[in-house]
Amino acid sequence: MFTRRFTTLAARTSLTTAALGLVALGLAGTAGASSVDDTFLAQLQADGIQPPTAARAISDAHAICKALDAGHSPQEVIGAVVQATGLSTKGAKTFSVDAASAYCPQYVTST
């Protein structure tokens, strides 16, 4: 059961995986991972989500915030995460909430 939810955004434009930029091409390593990165990765692990690499998860998380910043709705972002990662809708929602909680908490509210 989720105890957090995204705030509603006004924009309802269509979102594609390409727009999210979730396709990782030549990602840098996580040797310089911050404590925020470490917390995010630990939360993914606690939620049972195993990304292909830590760098990919961090990159995808930042892409989620950029998409939200651009005005895409949480539902659009979750749909793009499903397409890009192969996660279930529930897994994509969990990943997206974890990403927003870590990197753009202004999009997350407690319920």
N, C-alpha and C positions, 0 to 999 in steps of 0.2 A: 504494500500500500504506500503510495506516495504522500508525503506530508508537505511537499513543496509544489508550487506550480508556477508556470511562466505568467508574467503579466501580459495582458492582451495588447497587441500592437494594432495600429490603425491600418497600415498597409496590407493589402491582400494580393500582391502580385505573385505571379507564378515563379517558382524557384526550381532551378535545376541543379543537379549535382555539379555541373560546371560552374554555375554562378557561386556556389558555396566554396568552390576551390578545394573540394575534399580529395581530389585525386592528387596524391603526393608524388612529386617528381623531384628526386634528388634532395630529400630532406636532410637537414643537418642532424648530427647526433645530439644526445642529451647530456653530454659531459658537463655542460654548464647549467644543468637543470636547477631551477630555483626551488625554494621551499613551497611556493604555490604549485609548481609542477609536481613536486613530490606528494603533496597533499592530494592533488587531483588524481594522480596515478594510484595512490593508496585507496582513494574512494572508489575508483573503478574496480580495483581488485576486491574490495569489500562487497561491491555490488555484483560480483561474479562476471565482470566484463573483461575479457582478455584481448586487448588490441594486438595487431600484428607486431608493432613496435611501440615503445614509449614515444619516440619522436613523431610517429604517425598520429598517435592519440592526442598529443599536445598540439600538433598542427591542425588537426580536425577540430579540436576544441576552440582554437583561435578563429578558425573559419566560421564556426557557429556564432561566435560573438560578432564577427564582421557582418554576417548575414542579418542578425538581429539589429545591429547598428544601422544597416541599410533599409530597415523597415519591413523585413520579411516576418511573417507570423511564426509563432512557435510551431504550429502545425506544419507549415511549409518546411521549416528547418528539420523537424523530425522526419518528415517524408523524404527529404534529401539524404538524411543520415541513413535511413533504411536502404535507399538505393545505393549509396556509396559504400556502405560497410557490410551489408547483408545481415545486419542485426534485425531482430524482430521489432515490431513497433514499440513494444514495451522496453526492449533493450535500447532502442534508439532514443526513446524518451528519457530513460535513466541516464544514458550517456550525455544527452543534451542538457539535462538538469545539472548533472555533475560539472559539465563544462561551464555552463553559465554561473553556477555557484562559485567556481574557482576564478574565472577570468572576467566575467561581466555580471556581478551580482545584482546590478540594478535591474536586471530582467527576471529576478527570482523573488517571490514573496513567500512568506510562511503562511500556512493555513491552520 
